[in-house]
Every structure is written in C-alpha cells, then in structure tokens.
Amino acid sequence: MSKLFVVFGATGQQGGALVNYIISHPDFSKDFRLRGITRNSSSPAAKQLHEKGVEVVELKDGRILFGFAWGPETKLPLIDINDTGKYLSPALRDPIKYNGCRLIAATAFYTAKEQVDTWSTVSGKEVILPEEDIPLLTSDPLQQKMSRPGTVLEKWGYYGPTGEEDLCWMHNQLNEKLTTWKEFLESNGPWFVE
Ligand SMILES: NC(=O)c1ccc[n+]([C@@H]2O[C@H](COP(=O)([O-])OP(=O)(O)OC[C@H]3O[C@@H](n4cnc5c(N)ncnc54)[C@H](OP(=O)(O)O)[C@@H]3O)[C@@H](O)[C@H]2O)c1
C-alpha cells in the first residue's frame, strides 16, 4: 500500500466505479491507497467511501480557475451564438452592397482578464486566470504556436491586423443590438453550483 491514488469525483459514478475497481482488484488494491476528493465529506456518498477505507478529503476553495491558453491581455472576439442571424442581416437587406465583404461576427474583443473579471462580478465567485501557462492538450506544433502568450494571436490578432477596425465597420452596418459578454453571463447563469 505504498502509492497514493487520488480520485477527484470519487463520490460520483465514474470516480466511484474507479474506486471500486481498485479496491476489489487483487493487485492494485495492494499497490495503492486511495484518497477521494469531495466538496462535502458528510454527504452519504462520502460516508460510504470512508466506510470502504478510502481517505476522504474535503476541498472547498471557492475560486474557479479559468483555463485560458493565451496571455491575460490577449484579445479574443466573443459572440453570443443567438446573435448569429444579426450579423447576416446586412447581406440579407442589401446583397449587392455587401457582396464580397467580410462580415465579422463578434460583439467585441475581450481580454481574458476582462472575461474573468466580468464573470466574477456576475457570478459572485472569484474566477481567476492561472498564473502559469497551462499545459496544452495538443502536440500539433501549429496549434501550440497559436496557443502561447506572445505568439501568433497576440502579434497579429484573431482577425488579422485590421480586426478591430473591421469589427467597428461591421457594427456600423447593423441596426440590432448585440449581446455583451456581461449580458450573456447574466442571462445564462447559474454558472457555478455549490
Ligand atoms: N457517467 C458517464 O457515463 C459519463 C460519460 C461522459 C462524460 N461524463 C462526465 O464525467 C463527469 C463525471 O461523471 P459522473 O457520471 O461520475 O458524474 P456524477 O455521478 O454526477 O459525479 C460528479 C462528481 O463530481 C464532483 N463534482 C461535481 N461538481 C463539482 C465541482 N463543481 N467541483 C468539484 N467536484 C465536483 C462530485 O463530487 P462531490 O459532490 O462529492 O463534491 C461527484 O463526485 C461529468 O462531468 C460527466 O458529465 C460522464
């Protein structure tokens, strides 16, 4: 019983099944001691875990880490997907005028910092950015280059060097209000359930 195996979600279906598997396995049960992480160590599921010999640890940080693969000042265009039709409306009204035009669909460019700050305000929870680079799930060199602070996205912008001007032009073609990030957050909660 030398190695420690920590299971997040141990009180749930998947984590619980993994715990049961290890506990009842002839070899793994000897190799590993189990620690189950829960938000509530007095719940029935947590008590059951404890009865099985699992060390139950309660973790209640209260902060939400927002896994953002770029730097905190990198700007990304955000859209409420329900606004999609509004961006097409100029071309529907006057197809000839807008033929060949690039219609950028975004309410605004928001930095990661702006996103989490607004999210914190709306949700009442502390949403924060990781202080260090988060590991990328891709081994593709181009995706890696795209997803690191100070590289392609920050240098050239999501829509290229004229992206901000192009978005401003786009907004001037619209006659319907777009949903802001704050409004989107306000109307799509609750974001974090205890
Ligand atoms: N079951 C499936 O077939 C299946 C298939 C594909 C994907 N998934 C996904 O895999 C995940 C686990 O599935 P499940 O079926 O095992 O779910 P589940 O039975 O509902 O269990 C959820 C587990 O996550 C923990 N948890 C819930 N909210 C949390 C939070 N905000 N912070 C930290 N821990 C939290 C709960 O622990 P406490 O309440 O004890 O803290 C519980 O142990 C889910 O995201 C599910 O959507 C499941």
The ligand as an SDF file (V2000), in Angstrom:
LIG
                    3D

 48 52  0  0  0  0  0  0  0  0999 V2000
  -21.1890    8.7950  -16.3930 N   0  0  0  0  0  0  0  0  0  0  0  0
  -20.9480    8.8200  -17.7040 C   0  0  0  0  0  0  0  0  0  0  0  0
  -21.2970    7.8960  -18.4310 O   0  0  0  0  0  0  0  0  0  0  0  0
  -20.2340    9.9980  -18.3260 C   0  0  0  0  0  0  0  0  0  0  0  0
  -19.9100    9.9440  -19.6920 C   0  0  0  0  0  0  0  0  0  0  0  0
  -19.2170   11.0040  -20.2750 C   0  0  0  0  0  0  0  0  0  0  0  0
  -18.8620   12.1080  -19.5300 C   0  0  0  0  0  0  0  0  0  0  0  0
  -19.2040   12.1650  -18.2150 N   0  0  0  0  0  0  0  0  0  0  0  0
  -18.7670   13.3220  -17.4570 C   0  0  0  0  0  0  0  0  0  0  0  0
  -17.8280   12.8970  -16.4660 O   0  0  0  0  0  0  0  0  0  0  0  0
  -18.0010   13.6450  -15.2730 C   0  0  0  0  0  0  0  0  0  0  0  0
  -18.3140   12.7110  -14.0970 C   0  0  0  0  0  0  0  0  0  0  0  0
  -19.4450   11.9570  -14.4320 O   0  0  0  0  0  0  0  0  0  0  0  0
  -20.2590   11.1400  -13.3590 P   0  0  0  0  0  0  0  0  0  0  0  0
  -21.3030   10.3930  -14.0900 O   0  0  0  0  0  0  0  0  0  0  0  0
  -19.3250   10.3650  -12.4840 O   0  0  0  0  0  0  0  0  0  0  0  0
  -20.9200   12.3360  -12.5410 O   0  0  0  0  0  0  0  0  0  0  0  0
  -21.6250   12.3320  -11.1110 P   0  0  0  0  0  0  0  0  0  0  0  0
  -22.0360   10.9500  -10.7150 O   0  0  0  0  0  0  0  0  0  0  0  0
  -22.6550   13.3950  -11.1450 O   0  0  0  0  0  0  0  0  0  0  0  0
  -20.4520   12.7880  -10.1280 O   0  0  0  0  0  0  0  0  0  0  0  0
  -19.8860   14.0630  -10.2020 C   0  0  0  0  0  0  0  0  0  0  0  0
  -18.6970   14.0840   -9.2880 C   0  0  0  0  0  0  0  0  0  0  0  0
  -18.0020   15.3300   -9.4610 O   0  0  0  0  0  0  0  0  0  0  0  0
  -17.9460   16.0220   -8.2260 C   0  0  0  0  0  0  0  0  0  0  0  0
  -18.2850   17.4090   -8.5220 N   0  0  0  0  0  0  0  0  0  0  0  0
  -19.4510   17.8800   -9.0220 C   0  0  0  0  0  0  0  0  0  0  0  0
  -19.3760   19.2100   -9.1890 N   0  0  0  0  0  0  0  0  0  0  0  0
  -18.1350   19.5840   -8.7840 C   0  0  0  0  0  0  0  0  0  0  0  0
  -17.4770   20.8310   -8.6840 C   0  0  0  0  0  0  0  0  0  0  0  0
  -18.0830   21.9690   -9.0560 N   0  0  0  0  0  0  0  0  0  0  0  0
  -16.2150   20.8620   -8.2410 N   0  0  0  0  0  0  0  0  0  0  0  0
  -15.5890   19.7120   -7.8740 C   0  0  0  0  0  0  0  0  0  0  0  0
  -16.1700   18.4850   -7.9220 N   0  0  0  0  0  0  0  0  0  0  0  0
  -17.4340   18.4250   -8.3800 C   0  0  0  0  0  0  0  0  0  0  0  0
  -18.9300   15.3730   -7.2830 C   0  0  0  0  0  0  0  0  0  0  0  0
  -18.3190   15.3210   -6.0050 O   0  0  0  0  0  0  0  0  0  0  0  0
  -18.9220   15.9390   -4.6630 P   0  0  0  0  0  0  0  0  0  0  0  0
  -20.3680   16.2750   -4.9110 O   0  0  0  0  0  0  0  0  0  0  0  0
  -18.7270   14.8550   -3.6530 O   0  0  0  0  0  0  0  0  0  0  0  0
  -18.0520   17.1250   -4.4070 O   0  0  0  0  0  0  0  0  0  0  0  0
  -19.0550   13.9520   -7.8340 C   0  0  0  0  0  0  0  0  0  0  0  0
  -18.1030   13.0950   -7.2240 O   0  0  0  0  0  0  0  0  0  0  0  0
  -19.1580   14.6180  -15.5420 C   0  0  0  0  0  0  0  0  0  0  0  0
  -18.5980   15.8470  -15.9500 O   0  0  0  0  0  0  0  0  0  0  0  0
  -19.9060   13.9570  -16.6820 C   0  0  0  0  0  0  0  0  0  0  0  0
  -20.5820   14.9130  -17.4640 O   0  0  0  0  0  0  0  0  0  0  0  0
  -19.8840   11.1270  -17.6030 C   0  0  0  0  0  0  0  0  0  0  0  0
  1  2  1  0
  2  3  2  0
  2  4  1  0
  4  5  1  0
  4 48  2  0
  5  6  2  0
  6  7  1  0
  7  8  2  0
  8  9  1  0
  8 48  1  0
  9 10  1  0
  9 46  1  0
 10 11  1  0
 11 12  1  0
 11 44  1  0
 12 13  1  0
 13 14  1  0
 14 15  2  0
 14 16  1  0
 14 17  1  0
 17 18  1  0
 18 19  2  0
 18 20  1  0
 18 21  1  0
 21 22  1  0
 22 23  1  0
 23 24  1  0
 23 42  1  0
 24 25  1  0
 25 26  1  0
 25 36  1  0
 26 27  1  0
 26 35  1  0
 27 28  2  0
 28 29  1  0
 29 30  1  0
 29 35  2  0
 30 31  1  0
 30 32  2  0
 32 33  1  0
 33 34  2  0
 34 35  1  0
 36 37  1  0
 36 42  1  0
 37 38  1  0
 38 39  2  0
 38 40  1  0
 38 41  1  0
 42 43  1  0
 44 45  1  0
 44 46  1  0
 46 47  1  0
M  CHG  2   8   1  16  -1
M  END
$$$$
